[in-house]
């Protein structure tokens, strides 16, 4: 009996190959997209969850309250961890990590590497990185010891069994005492190597620029509000008296805390690792649910649309003695066959797409079959029941006499549901189109926004992290200036896009009162402004010919003027960062940070020794000239460079990636929605075949028939546009709030999105409408 059910099911599916393909393809694509987005959302919302004690680990940050606005930093003072371990019994241990980039040398390899950290010896008591070789309890117990990641060890040694081997970091030899497994991609501390460091000695609470990240492991689940009160007491007892002694009136320091699982979404802090955006996680969770919902609704829609054709089949089979239970089993088997093939197709799609998705997002997603197989089995059962129960129970309930005489009308009762499904699908589709248009316009706006500087053909060279080597930078600059292919050359700190600029307290006089202001600093020479095309608002540029400018003159930007409360800047007295003198010029604001944030106050001072950055005007095709001069001057250091335009664009990499992914899923949503519309169009035209035949016999034109069949569907799309527009405006307006510089959402965006949705729907509907309109009326009337 089962074999006969299977044979009949397969024949029915094969006879309707177009609908079978649409149903399987639509459901497979929807399931694959949903599973992929679910994997991504789980990845985003489980940052650092792989650590065994993740729920008991917190990060302590710093907030400096100033008379203007608070400054928040991800880092904290060195003495804080020591005090917490000694004096607070609820703290099991506390560790510090100091990030830096280092030139790494082993044999012939010489590479500048990011994500290197100095760490306390107890770091592995807090973070549970799995060790491949070595003992985490003693790995950083001795001076000049280092723990490498698996990837890093293979990169330099070609293997992981490297205990006792020596490798250089910043010209200092370290002995490998452990190799740990690479951390998952969803970690906020992307470590390449952890180096021993002993944070000893009496150190200032406020004068060391807060050089380390502080993580605390609690003995039990932490009570953060209660612990925050204790941190305020520490700040009032130690840090704030130091600020007062320095003359920083109106300044105070606090130490906010955040759970480890929340660190990745804690944005707006200076000196921090790259952060995520919860909105993207919520967006993809929303998309996962609705893409799956659309796919399932289309699946049911297509099945019920074709079920009308099988009413007479059911009548004949019941007249020949078929029992209702047999018919139910037949329809459920067909649904199980369809959904099973669709799920297999979804898995194949997932396995095919995941590598490309991982490469695009630079993450590591993978399918865990241990938990995935039961979920797929459950999905198969649910989809089988959802798709098979309606035709199974409704069609099998018809009386044979009524069906064979054409007296069955159960399908009309569900018309409102089918139409509601189409409206719902196109609400989402129109919203997605609006999102694509707004995101694209915002990205174009960021790319074309006037940053207040010339970014084209500007090369930034990162000088060796060695004072002796940096002393030779002026000689390299002179050689570069001598080449006709190279334009202006400037020594200093450079722009350091995406990195923390030096910060310092600056003493000024404002309205006759002495004030301490915190601001960013850039060390420059007299070529910096003309090279980058930075404009002066008032005053003059710094000059190498002026002895006063070398240690007693300042340039400030307009944001600093506003913070200081000055009407004019030139001639104002300042004292900060080893310079004491007057402001000689005010530069127009230029964007040295991402356009997510407003321009921050900036002070520029003349200081080229020792420089850590060299910038120059250069065409990309002339890069080998600079590389050869570098190798001749610094044979023992890697040629480390970036073009300024690329560095600035990299600040929006996440937005560009999310735009590409969002565009893909928008297209997918529209395609799946059109499948649903196609199903409803098919259902309607098949139900009205006799009516269309009669109209054609009475002289109706093809155009009038197409208009008749299309009108109702286009009204549904117009309703969807009306519902989607305010929802899409609100969602995109919330997204734009994360940018300090953003577009306004114009009405034409909604008009274009609606037109695209209408055009797409019209194409979908016209396919079936034209097919019905061109049908021979004699044939359609015979069939009826």
C-alpha positions as CSV (number, residue, x, y, z in Angstrom):
1,X,0.0,0.0,0.0
2,X,2.8,2.5,0.9
3,X,4.5,1.7,-2.4
4,X,1.3,2.7,-4.2
5,X,1.0,5.9,-2.2
6,X,4.5,6.8,-3.1
7,X,4.0,5.9,-6.8
8,X,0.9,8.1,-7.0
9,X,2.6,10.9,-5.2
10,X,5.6,10.9,-7.5
11,X,3.4,10.8,-10.6
12,X,1.4,13.8,-9.3
13,X,4.5,15.8,-8.6
14,X,6.1,14.9,-11.9
15,X,2.9,15.7,-13.9
16,X,3.0,19.3,-12.4
17,X,6.8,19.8,-12.8
18,X,6.6,23.6,-12.9
19,X,4.6,23.9,-9.6
20,X,6.8,21.2,-8.0
21,X,9.9,23.0,-8.9
22,X,8.5,26.3,-7.7
23,X,7.4,24.8,-4.5
24,X,10.6,22.9,-3.7
25,X,12.8,25.8,-4.9
26,X,10.9,28.5,-3.0
27,X,10.8,26.4,0.2
28,X,14.5,25.4,-0.1
29,X,15.7,28.9,-0.7
30,X,13.6,30.2,2.2
31,X,14.8,27.6,4.6
32,X,18.4,28.0,3.6
33,X,18.2,31.8,4.0
34,X,16.5,31.4,7.4
35,X,19.1,29.0,8.7
36,X,21.9,31.1,7.4
37,X,20.6,34.2,9.1
38,X,19.9,32.2,12.3
39,X,23.5,31.1,12.4
40,X,24.7,34.7,11.9
41,X,22.3,36.0,14.6
42,X,23.5,33.3,17.1
43,X,27.1,34.2,16.2
44,X,26.5,37.9,16.8
45,X,24.6,37.5,20.1
46,X,27.1,35.0,21.7
47,X,30.3,37.1,21.6
48,X,32.9,35.6,24.0
49,X,30.3,33.1,25.3
50,X,32.9,30.3,24.7
51,X,34.7,31.3,27.9
52,X,33.7,29.0,30.8
53,X,33.2,31.8,33.2
54,X,31.8,34.4,30.8
55,X,28.8,35.2,33.1
56,X,31.2,36.1,35.9
57,X,33.6,38.3,33.9
58,X,33.2,42.1,33.6
59,X,35.3,44.8,31.9
60,X,36.0,48.0,33.8
61,X,36.2,51.1,31.7
62,X,36.8,54.8,32.4
63,X,34.7,57.9,32.1
64,X,36.2,61.3,32.6
65,X,33.5,63.9,33.3
66,X,34.5,67.4,32.0
67,X,32.9,70.8,32.1
68,X,31.9,70.2,28.4
69,X,31.0,66.6,27.8
70,X,32.2,63.3,29.3
71,X,35.0,61.3,27.7
72,X,34.6,57.6,27.8
73,X,37.5,55.1,27.3
74,X,37.6,51.4,27.1
75,X,40.9,51.3,29.0
76,X,41.6,52.0,32.7
77,X,44.4,52.9,35.1
78,X,47.1,50.4,35.9
79,X,46.7,50.4,39.7
80,X,43.0,49.5,39.5
81,X,43.4,45.7,39.0
82,X,46.0,45.4,41.8
83,X,43.7,47.1,44.3
84,X,40.7,45.0,43.3
85,X,42.6,41.7,43.8
86,X,44.0,42.8,47.2
87,X,41.1,44.5,48.9
88,X,37.9,43.1,47.5
89,X,37.0,39.6,48.5
90,X,34.2,39.2,45.9
91,X,36.9,39.5,43.2
92,X,38.6,36.1,42.4
93,X,41.2,37.8,40.2
94,X,41.7,40.8,37.9
95,X,43.9,41.0,34.9
96,X,45.2,43.7,32.5
97,X,45.8,43.5,28.8
98,X,47.6,46.1,26.8
99,X,47.2,45.9,23.0
100,X,49.8,46.9,20.5
101,X,51.2,46.2,17.1
102,X,54.7,44.7,16.9
103,X,57.2,43.8,14.3
104,X,57.6,40.0,14.6
105,X,60.8,38.3,13.5
106,X,61.6,34.6,13.1
107,X,64.3,33.4,10.8
108,X,63.6,35.1,7.4
109,X,60.1,36.2,8.4
110,X,59.7,39.9,9.3
111,X,56.1,41.1,9.6
112,X,54.3,43.8,11.5
113,X,51.5,42.0,13.3
114,X,48.3,43.4,15.0
115,X,46.5,42.1,18.0
116,X,49.5,41.5,20.2
117,X,48.8,41.9,23.9
118,X,50.9,42.3,27.1
119,X,49.1,40.4,29.8
120,X,49.2,39.6,33.5
121,X,50.3,36.0,34.3
122,X,46.8,35.2,35.6
123,X,45.1,35.9,32.3
124,X,44.2,32.3,31.7
125,X,42.5,32.1,35.1
126,X,40.0,34.6,33.6
127,X,39.8,33.6,29.9
128,X,39.5,29.9,29.2
129,X,41.4,29.6,25.9
130,X,41.9,25.9,25.1
131,X,45.6,25.0,25.1
132,X,47.1,22.7,22.4
133,X,50.5,22.5,24.1
134,X,51.7,24.0,27.4
135,X,50.1,24.6,30.8
136,X,47.9,27.6,31.1
137,X,48.5,27.9,34.8
138,X,52.2,28.5,34.3
139,X,52.5,29.7,30.7
140,X,53.1,33.4,31.6
141,X,54.8,32.8,34.9
142,X,58.3,33.8,33.8
143,X,59.7,36.9,32.2
144,X,59.9,37.1,28.4
145,X,57.4,34.2,27.9
146,X,54.8,34.2,25.2
147,X,51.7,32.2,24.3
148,X,50.8,32.0,20.6
149,X,47.6,31.1,18.8
150,X,47.5,28.0,16.6
151,X,47.3,30.1,13.4
152,X,50.2,32.3,14.5
153,X,52.4,29.4,15.5
154,X,51.8,27.7,12.1
155,X,52.5,31.0,10.3
156,X,56.0,31.4,11.8
157,X,57.0,27.8,12.7
158,X,54.9,25.7,10.4
159,X,53.7,23.6,13.4
160,X,52.2,23.9,16.9
161,X,54.6,21.8,18.9
162,X,57.0,24.8,19.4
163,X,57.5,24.9,23.2
164,X,60.9,26.4,24.1
165,X,61.3,28.0,20.7
166,X,62.3,31.7,20.5
167,X,60.5,34.5,18.5
168,X,61.1,38.2,18.5
169,X,58.5,40.9,19.2
170,X,59.6,44.5,18.8
171,X,63.3,43.3,18.7
172,X,62.8,41.6,22.1
173,X,63.3,37.8,22.2
174,X,60.5,35.7,23.8
175,X,60.3,32.0,24.6
176,X,57.2,30.2,23.5
177,X,55.6,28.6,26.6
178,X,52.2,27.6,25.2
179,X,50.1,27.4,22.0
180,X,46.3,27.9,22.4
181,X,43.6,27.1,19.9
182,X,42.4,30.0,17.7
183,X,39.5,31.8,19.3
184,X,36.1,31.8,17.5
185,X,35.5,34.7,15.2
186,X,32.9,36.0,17.7
187,X,35.3,37.3,20.3
188,X,36.0,40.9,21.2
189,X,39.7,40.2,21.9
190,X,41.1,38.8,18.6
191,X,44.4,37.7,20.1
192,X,47.5,36.6,18.0
193,X,49.9,36.4,20.9
194,X,50.0,37.1,24.7
195,X,53.3,38.4,26.1
196,X,54.3,38.3,29.7
197,X,54.4,41.6,31.5
198,X,54.6,42.5,35.2
199,X,52.6,45.6,36.0
200,X,54.5,46.7,39.1
201,X,55.5,49.8,41.0
202,X,53.5,52.8,42.2
203,X,51.9,54.4,39.2
204,X,49.6,57.4,38.7
205,X,45.9,56.9,38.4
206,X,45.4,59.7,35.8
207,X,48.8,60.5,34.2
208,X,49.5,57.2,32.3
209,X,46.8,57.7,29.6
210,X,45.0,54.6,30.9
211,X,47.1,52.1,28.9
212,X,45.3,48.7,29.7
213,X,42.0,46.9,29.5
214,X,41.0,45.6,32.9
215,X,38.9,42.4,33.2
216,X,37.6,41.1,36.6
217,X,36.6,37.5,37.4
218,X,34.1,37.4,40.3
219,X,33.7,34.4,42.6
220,X,30.0,34.4,42.1
221,X,27.5,36.1,39.8
222,X,28.4,39.8,40.1
223,X,26.0,42.4,41.6
224,X,27.1,45.2,39.2
225,X,25.1,48.1,40.8
226,X,26.7,47.3,44.2
227,X,30.1,46.9,42.8
228,X,29.8,50.2,40.9
229,X,29.3,52.0,44.2
230,X,32.6,50.6,45.4
231,X,34.4,51.7,42.2
232,X,33.1,55.2,42.8
233,X,34.6,55.2,46.2
234,X,38.0,54.1,44.7
235,X,37.8,56.9,42.2
236,X,37.0,59.5,44.9
237,X,39.8,58.2,47.1
238,X,42.6,57.9,44.6
239,X,42.0,59.3,41.1
240,X,40.0,62.4,41.7
241,X,42.4,63.9,44.3
242,X,45.1,63.6,41.6
243,X,43.0,65.4,39.1
244,X,42.4,68.2,41.7
245,X,46.1,68.4,42.4
246,X,46.8,68.9,38.7
247,X,44.4,71.8,38.6
248,X,41.7,70.1,36.6
249,X,38.7,71.9,38.1
250,X,35.4,70.4,37.1
251,X,36.9,67.1,36.2
252,X,36.1,63.8,37.8
253,X,36.8,60.1,37.0
254,X,34.4,57.1,37.3
255,X,34.8,53.5,36.4
256,X,31.7,52.1,34.6
257,X,31.4,48.3,34.4
258,X,30.0,46.0,31.7
259,X,29.5,42.3,31.5
260,X,31.8,40.4,29.1
261,X,28.8,39.4,26.9
262,X,27.9,43.1,26.4
263,X,31.4,44.4,25.6
264,X,31.1,43.9,21.9
265,X,28.1,46.2,21.6
266,X,29.4,48.9,24.0
267,X,30.0,51.6,21.4
268,X,31.4,55.1,21.7
269,X,34.5,54.4,23.8
270,X,37.9,55.6,22.8
271,X,40.8,53.2,22.6
272,X,38.5,50.3,22.0
273,X,38.4,47.2,19.7
274,X,36.0,47.3,16.7
275,X,32.5,47.0,17.9
276,X,29.3,45.5,16.6
277,X,25.8,46.9,16.1
278,X,22.9,45.1,17.8
279,X,20.6,46.6,15.2
280,X,22.1,44.3,12.6
281,X,21.5,41.3,14.8
282,X,17.9,42.3,15.4
283,X,17.5,43.1,11.7
284,X,18.7,39.6,10.6
285,X,16.6,37.9,13.3
286,X,13.6,39.8,11.9
287,X,14.5,38.8,8.4
288,X,15.1,35.1,9.4
289,X,11.5,34.9,10.8
290,X,9.8,36.6,8.0
291,X,11.7,34.9,5.1
292,X,10.8,31.6,6.7
293,X,7.2,32.7,7.1
294,X,7.0,33.9,3.5
295,X,8.5,30.6,2.3
296,X,6.0,28.5,4.3
297,X,3.0,30.6,3.3
298,X,4.0,30.3,-0.3
299,X,4.5,26.6,0.1
300,X,0.9,26.2,1.5
301,X,-0.4,28.7,-1.1
302,X,1.0,26.7,-4.0
303,X,-0.3,23.4,-2.6
304,X,-3.8,24.8,-2.0
305,X,-3.8,26.5,-5.4
306,X,-3.2,23.2,-7.1
307,X,-5.6,21.3,-4.8
308,X,-8.6,22.7,-6.7
309,X,-7.6,20.7,-9.7
310,X,-7.6,17.5,-7.7
311,X,-11.1,17.8,-6.3
312,X,-12.6,15.7,-9.1
313,X,-9.8,13.2,-8.7
314,X,-10.8,12.8,-5.0
315,X,-14.4,12.5,-6.0
316,X,-13.7,9.7,-8.5
317,X,-11.5,7.9,-6.0
318,X,-14.1,8.1,-3.3
319,X,-16.8,6.9,-5.7
320,X,-14.5,3.9,-6.4
321,X,-14.3,3.0,-2.7
322,X,-11.3,5.0,-1.4
323,X,-11.5,5.6,2.4
324,X,-11.0,9.1,3.8
325,X,-8.0,7.8,5.8
326,X,-6.3,6.6,2.7
327,X,-6.8,10.0,1.0
328,X,-5.3,11.8,4.0
329,X,-2.3,9.5,4.0
330,X,-1.9,10.1,0.3
331,X,-1.8,13.9,0.6
332,X,0.4,13.8,3.7
333,X,2.9,11.5,1.8
334,X,3.0,14.0,-1.1
335,X,3.6,16.8,1.3
336,X,6.3,14.8,3.1
337,X,8.0,14.1,-0.2
338,X,8.0,17.7,-1.2
339,X,9.2,19.1,2.1
340,X,11.9,16.4,2.4
341,X,13.3,17.2,-1.0
342,X,13.2,21.0,-0.1
343,X,15.0,20.4,3.2
344,X,17.7,18.4,1.4
345,X,18.0,21.3,-1.1
346,X,18.2,23.8,1.7
347,X,21.1,21.9,3.4
348,X,23.0,21.7,0.1
349,X,22.4,25.4,-0.5
350,X,23.7,26.1,3.1
351,X,26.8,24.1,2.6
352,X,27.5,25.8,-0.7
353,X,26.9,29.4,0.5
354,X,28.4,29.4,4.0
355,X,32.1,29.6,2.7
356,X,31.3,32.6,0.6
357,X,29.3,34.2,3.5
358,X,32.2,33.6,5.9
359,X,34.7,35.1,3.5
360,X,32.4,38.2,2.9
361,X,31.9,38.8,6.6
362,X,35.4,37.6,7.7
363,X,33.7,35.3,10.3
364,X,33.6,31.5,10.9
365,X,30.1,30.1,10.7
366,X,29.6,26.3,10.5
367,X,26.7,23.9,10.8
368,X,26.7,21.7,14.0
369,X,25.0,18.5,12.8
370,X,24.7,17.2,16.3
371,X,22.0,19.8,17.0
372,X,21.1,20.4,13.4
373,X,19.7,17.0,12.5
374,X,17.0,16.9,15.2
375,X,16.0,20.4,14.2
376,X,15.8,19.5,10.5
377,X,13.8,16.4,11.4
378,X,11.3,18.4,13.4
379,X,11.1,21.0,10.6
380,X,10.3,18.2,8.1
381,X,7.4,17.0,10.3
382,X,6.0,20.4,10.9
383,X,6.2,21.5,7.2
384,X,4.7,18.2,6.1
385,X,1.7,18.8,8.4
386,X,1.4,22.5,7.5
387,X,1.4,21.7,3.8
388,X,-0.5,18.4,3.8
389,X,-3.3,18.8,6.4
390,X,-5.4,21.4,4.6
391,X,-5.8,19.5,1.3
392,X,-5.8,16.2,3.1
393,X,-8.7,17.0,5.5
394,X,-10.7,19.5,3.3
395,X,-10.6,17.6,0.0
396,X,-11.1,14.2,1.6
397,X,-14.2,15.5,3.3
398,X,-16.1,16.3,0.1
399,X,-19.0,14.2,-0.9
400,X,-18.4,12.4,-4.3
401,X,-21.8,13.4,-5.7
402,X,-21.2,17.1,-5.0
403,X,-17.7,17.1,-6.4
404,X,-18.6,15.3,-9.6
405,X,-21.5,17.7,-10.2
406,X,-19.1,20.7,-9.5
407,X,-20.9,21.7,-6.3
408,X,-17.9,22.5,-4.0
409,X,-16.9,25.9,-3.0
410,X,-14.6,25.6,0.0
411,X,-11.8,27.5,-1.6
412,X,-13.6,30.9,-1.8
413,X,-13.7,31.0,2.0
414,X,-10.0,31.2,2.2
415,X,-9.7,34.1,-0.3
416,X,-9.2,36.7,2.4
417,X,-6.4,34.7,3.9
418,X,-4.5,34.3,0.6
419,X,-4.9,38.0,-0.1
420,X,-3.7,38.9,3.4
421,X,-0.6,36.7,2.8
422,X,0.2,38.6,-0.4
423,X,-0.2,42.0,1.3
424,X,2.0,40.9,4.1
425,X,4.7,39.6,1.7
426,X,4.7,42.9,-0.3
427,X,4.8,45.0,2.9
428,X,8.1,43.3,3.7
429,X,9.2,43.6,0.0
430,X,8.5,47.3,-0.2
431,X,10.2,47.8,3.2
432,X,13.3,46.0,1.9
433,X,13.4,48.1,-1.3
434,X,13.2,51.3,0.8
435,X,15.9,50.0,3.0
436,X,18.2,49.2,0.0
437,X,17.6,52.7,-1.4
438,X,18.2,54.5,1.9
439,X,21.3,52.5,2.8
440,X,22.8,53.0,-0.7
441,X,22.2,56.7,-0.6
442,X,23.8,57.0,2.9
443,X,26.9,55.0,1.7
444,X,27.2,57.2,-1.4
445,X,26.8,60.3,0.9
446,X,29.7,59.1,3.1
447,X,31.9,58.4,0.1
448,X,31.3,61.9,-1.4
449,X,31.1,64.0,1.8
450,X,33.7,66.8,2.0
451,X,36.1,65.6,4.8
452,X,37.9,68.9,4.8
453,X,41.1,67.3,3.4
454,X,42.4,65.8,0.2
455,X,42.6,62.0,0.6
456,X,43.5,61.0,-3.0
457,X,47.0,59.7,-3.7
458,X,48.2,60.1,-0.1
459,X,50.4,57.3,1.2
460,X,51.0,56.8,4.9
461,X,54.2,54.9,5.9
462,X,54.4,53.5,9.5
463,X,57.9,54.0,10.8
464,X,59.6,51.3,12.9
465,X,58.6,51.0,16.5
466,X,62.2,51.7,17.6
467,X,63.6,55.0,18.7
468,X,67.0,54.4,17.0
469,X,65.4,53.5,13.7
470,X,63.0,56.4,13.9
471,X,65.9,58.8,14.3
472,X,66.8,58.1,10.7
473,X,63.3,59.1,9.4
474,X,64.4,62.7,8.4
475,X,67.1,61.2,6.1
476,X,64.5,58.9,4.5
477,X,62.2,61.9,4.0
478,X,65.0,63.8,2.3
479,X,65.6,60.9,-0.2
480,X,61.8,60.8,-0.9
481,X,61.7,64.6,-1.5
482,X,64.5,64.3,-4.1
483,X,62.4,62.1,-6.4
484,X,60.3,63.9,-9.0
485,X,57.6,61.2,-8.8
486,X,56.9,62.1,-5.2
487,X,55.1,65.2,-4.1
488,X,55.1,66.8,-0.6
489,X,56.5,64.7,2.3
490,X,55.5,65.2,5.9
491,X,56.8,63.7,9.2
492,X,54.8,63.4,12.4
493,X,52.1,61.2,13.9
494,X,50.0,61.2,10.6
495,X,46.3,60.8,10.7
496,X,46.3,57.2,12.0
497,X,42.8,56.5,10.8
498,X,40.9,54.1,13.0
499,X,43.6,54.3,15.8
500,X,43.6,56.2,19.0
501,X,45.3,59.6,18.8
502,X,47.4,60.8,21.7
503,X,45.2,62.6,24.3
504,X,46.3,65.1,26.8
505,X,45.0,67.7,29.2
506,X,45.5,71.2,28.0
507,X,45.5,74.3,30.2
508,X,43.8,77.4,28.8
509,X,42.3,80.7,29.9
510,X,38.6,81.2,29.1
511,X,36.7,84.3,30.2
512,X,39.5,85.0,32.7
513,X,39.3,81.5,34.3
514,X,41.8,78.8,34.1
515,X,40.5,75.6,32.6
516,X,41.7,72.1,31.9
517,X,40.5,70.6,28.6
518,X,41.0,67.0,27.3
519,X,41.6,66.8,23.6
520,X,43.3,64.8,20.8
521,X,46.8,65.8,19.7
522,X,48.6,65.5,16.4
523,X,52.3,66.0,16.0
524,X,53.0,67.6,12.5
525,X,55.5,69.6,10.5
526,X,54.9,72.6,8.2
527,X,54.1,70.3,5.2
528,X,51.2,68.5,6.9
529,X,48.5,71.1,6.1
530,X,49.4,71.8,2.4
531,X,49.9,68.1,1.7
532,X,46.4,67.2,2.9
533,X,44.8,70.4,1.7
534,X,43.6,71.3,5.2
535,X,42.4,74.9,5.2
536,X,43.1,77.6,7.7
537,X,40.2,79.6,9.1
538,X,42.4,82.2,10.7
539,X,46.1,82.8,11.5
540,X,49.0,81.0,9.9
541,X,50.6,77.5,9.6
542,X,53.4,76.3,11.8
543,X,56.9,76.9,10.4
544,X,60.2,75.1,10.7
545,X,62.0,78.4,10.5
546,X,60.4,79.7,13.7
547,X,62.1,78.6,16.9
548,X,59.0,79.5,18.9
549,X,56.8,77.2,16.8
550,X,59.0,74.2,17.7
551,X,57.9,74.1,21.3
552,X,55.6,77.1,22.0
553,X,53.0,77.4,19.2
554,X,49.7,75.6,18.6
555,X,47.2,75.1,15.9
556,X,43.6,74.1,17.0
557,X,40.5,73.2,15.1
558,X,37.1,74.8,15.2
559,X,35.8,72.1,17.5
560,X,38.4,73.0,20.1
561,X,37.5,76.7,19.8
562,X,33.8,75.8,20.6
563,X,34.9,73.6,23.5
564,X,37.1,76.4,24.9
565,X,34.4,79.0,24.6
566,X,36.6,81.4,22.7
567,X,35.3,83.9,20.1
568,X,38.7,83.9,18.4
569,X,41.6,81.5,18.7
570,X,44.7,83.3,17.5
571,X,46.7,84.7,20.4
572,X,45.1,82.6,23.1
573,X,47.5,81.1,25.7
574,X,47.8,77.3,26.0
575,X,49.9,74.7,27.9
576,X,49.8,71.1,27.0
577,X,51.7,68.0,25.7
578,X,55.1,69.6,26.4
579,X,54.4,72.8,24.6
580,X,53.6,76.2,26.2
581,X,52.8,79.3,24.2
582,X,50.0,80.7,22.1
583,X,47.6,79.7,19.3
584,X,49.0,80.9,16.0
585,X,46.3,79.5,13.7
586,X,42.8,77.9,13.6
587,X,42.2,75.1,11.0
588,X,38.8,74.4,9.6
589,X,37.3,71.2,10.9
590,X,38.5,68.1,9.0
591,X,37.3,64.6,9.6
592,X,40.0,62.4,11.0
593,X,37.5,60.0,12.5
594,X,34.5,58.1,11.0
595,X,31.4,60.2,10.0
596,X,29.6,58.1,12.6
597,X,30.8,60.7,15.1
598,X,31.2,64.6,15.0
599,X,34.6,66.2,14.7
600,X,36.4,66.0,18.1
601,X,38.5,68.9,19.5
602,X,42.1,68.7,18.1
603,X,45.4,70.4,18.9
604,X,48.3,70.3,16.4
605,X,51.9,70.9,17.5
606,X,55.2,71.0,15.7
607,X,57.0,67.8,16.6
608,X,58.9,65.5,14.2
609,X,61.3,63.8,16.5
610,X,60.9,61.0,16.9
611,X,58.2,60.7,14.2
612,X,56.2,57.5,13.9
613,X,54.5,58.2,10.6
614,X,55.5,59.6,7.2
615,X,52.9,60.8,4.7
616,X,53.5,61.7,1.1
617,X,51.8,62.4,-2.2
618,X,52.2,59.5,-4.6
619,X,50.5,57.8,-7.5
620,X,49.8,54.1,-6.8
621,X,51.9,53.0,-9.8
622,X,55.0,54.7,-8.3
623,X,54.8,52.7,-5.1
624,X,57.8,50.5,-6.0
625,X,60.0,53.6,-5.9
626,X,59.1,54.2,-2.2
627,X,59.4,50.5,-1.4
628,X,63.0,50.3,-2.8
629,X,64.0,53.5,-0.9
630,X,62.5,51.9,2.3
631,X,64.4,48.7,1.8
632,X,67.6,50.5,1.3
633,X,67.1,52.7,4.4
634,X,65.3,50.1,6.7
635,X,66.5,46.6,5.5
636,X,65.5,45.0,8.8
637,X,61.9,46.4,9.1
638,X,58.8,45.5,7.1
639,X,57.4,47.9,4.5
640,X,54.2,48.9,6.3
641,X,51.9,51.3,4.4
642,X,48.4,52.3,3.6
643,X,46.8,54.7,1.2
644,X,44.7,57.3,3.1
645,X,41.7,56.8,0.8
646,X,41.6,53.1,1.5
647,X,42.0,53.7,5.3
648,X,39.1,56.1,5.3
649,X,36.9,53.8,3.3
650,X,37.8,50.9,5.6
651,X,35.9,52.7,8.5
652,X,32.7,51.8,6.7
653,X,33.6,48.3,5.8
654,X,30.9,46.8,8.1
655,X,28.3,49.0,6.6
656,X,29.3,48.0,3.1
657,X,29.2,44.3,3.9
658,X,25.8,44.6,5.6
659,X,24.6,46.6,2.6
660,X,25.6,43.7,0.3
661,X,24.0,41.1,2.5
662,X,20.9,43.2,3.0
663,X,20.6,43.7,-0.8
664,X,20.9,39.9,-1.3
665,X,18.1,39.2,1.2
666,X,16.0,42.0,-0.2
667,X,16.2,40.4,-3.6
668,X,15.4,37.0,-2.1
669,X,12.4,38.4,-0.2
670,X,11.0,40.0,-3.4
671,X,11.5,36.7,-5.4
672,X,9.8,34.6,-2.8
673,X,7.0,37.1,-2.5
674,X,6.5,37.0,-6.3
675,X,6.2,33.2,-6.0
676,X,3.3,33.7,-3.6
677,X,1.7,36.2,-6.0
678,X,2.3,33.7,-8.8
679,X,0.5,31.0,-6.8
680,X,-2.5,33.3,-6.1
681,X,-2.7,34.4,-9.8
682,X,-2.6,30.8,-10.9
683,X,-5.3,29.8,-8.5
684,X,-7.6,32.7,-9.6
685,X,-7.1,32.2,-13.3
686,X,-7.8,28.5,-13.0
687,X,-11.0,29.2,-11.1
688,X,-12.1,31.8,-13.7
689,X,-11.2,29.8,-16.9
690,X,-14.9,29.4,-17.9
691,X,-15.6,33.1,-17.3
692,X,-12.6,34.1,-19.4
693,X,-13.8,31.8,-22.2
694,X,-17.3,33.3,-22.2
695,X,-15.9,36.8,-22.2
696,X,-13.7,36.1,-25.2
697,X,-16.6,34.5,-27.1
698,X,-18.6,37.7,-26.4
699,X,-15.8,39.9,-27.9
700,X,-13.5,40.8,-24.9
701,X,-10.0,41.9,-25.9
702,X,-6.8,40.4,-24.5
703,X,-6.0,43.8,-22.8
704,X,-9.4,43.9,-21.0
705,X,-9.0,40.3,-19.8
706,X,-5.4,41.0,-18.5
707,X,-6.7,44.2,-16.8
708,X,-9.6,42.2,-15.2
709,X,-7.3,39.6,-13.8
710,X,-4.6,42.1,-12.7
711,X,-6.7,44.8,-11.1
712,X,-7.4,43.0,-7.8
713,X,-3.7,42.0,-7.3
714,X,-2.5,45.5,-8.0
715,X,-4.9,46.9,-5.4
716,X,-3.3,44.5,-2.9
717,X,0.2,45.8,-3.8
718,X,-1.1,49.4,-3.3
719,X,-2.4,48.5,0.1
720,X,1.0,46.9,0.9
721,X,2.8,50.1,-0.2
722,X,0.5,52.2,2.0
723,X,1.3,50.0,5.1
724,X,5.0,49.6,4.4
725,X,6.0,53.2,3.8
726,X,5.6,54.6,7.4
727,X,7.1,51.4,8.9
728,X,10.1,51.6,6.6
729,X,10.6,55.3,7.2
730,X,10.7,54.7,11.0
731,X,13.1,51.7,10.7
732,X,15.5,53.5,8.4
733,X,15.3,56.8,10.4
734,X,16.4,54.8,13.5
735,X,19.3,53.3,11.5
736,X,20.5,56.7,10.3
737,X,20.7,57.9,13.9
738,X,24.0,56.1,14.3
739,X,25.6,58.6,11.9
740,X,26.4,62.1,12.9
741,X,26.3,63.1,9.2
742,X,23.4,61.5,7.3
743,X,20.9,62.0,4.5
744,X,17.3,63.0,4.9
745,X,14.8,60.4,3.7
746,X,13.0,61.9,0.7
747,X,9.6,61.1,-0.6
748,X,10.8,59.9,-4.0
749,X,12.4,56.9,-2.3
750,X,9.0,55.6,-1.3
751,X,7.6,56.4,-4.7
752,X,10.4,54.5,-6.4
753,X,10.1,51.6,-4.0
754,X,6.4,51.4,-4.6
755,X,6.9,51.7,-8.4
756,X,9.4,48.8,-8.4
757,X,7.1,46.7,-6.3
758,X,4.2,47.4,-8.7
759,X,6.2,46.7,-11.8
760,X,7.5,43.4,-10.3
761,X,4.0,42.4,-9.3
762,X,2.6,43.3,-12.7
763,X,5.2,41.2,-14.5
764,X,4.4,38.3,-12.2
765,X,0.6,38.6,-12.7
766,X,0.9,39.3,-16.4
767,X,2.5,35.9,-17.1
768,X,-0.5,34.0,-16.0
769,X,-3.0,36.6,-17.1
770,X,-1.7,36.6,-20.7
771,X,-1.6,32.8,-20.7
772,X,-5.3,32.8,-19.7
773,X,-6.2,35.6,-22.1
774,X,-4.7,33.9,-25.2
775,X,-6.3,30.5,-24.4
776,X,-8.7,29.2,-27.0
777,X,-12.2,29.8,-25.6
778,X,-13.6,26.7,-27.2
779,X,-11.0,24.6,-25.4
780,X,-11.6,26.3,-22.0
781,X,-15.4,25.8,-22.3
782,X,-14.9,22.2,-23.3
783,X,-12.7,21.6,-20.3
784,X,-15.4,23.0,-18.0
